[in-house]
């Protein structure tokens, strides 16, 4: 798989934060549950050719999960509802 390949990932800490901060957003929680592979430590979806026709990466919005066990986290949400990536904004 190599250093830049897909690796197994446990999204439970993100799911817990989403349940706490966005309890009504079941789609977000379900999407985060499916984030079981990660690439380069931040991507859940291949970011190749973002927003171009045929690319998986079709950006819709960013949301923030505050004060998670790892700090504040920004999530990129794609048009189809999947979580595309995460960025830890402040480490604990």
Secondary structure, DSSP 8 states (H G I E B T S, - for coil): --TTSEEE---HHHHHHHHHH-TT-HHHHHHHHT--EEETTTBSS--TTTTSTT-S--EEEEEEEEEETTEEEEEEEETTS-EEEEEEEE--
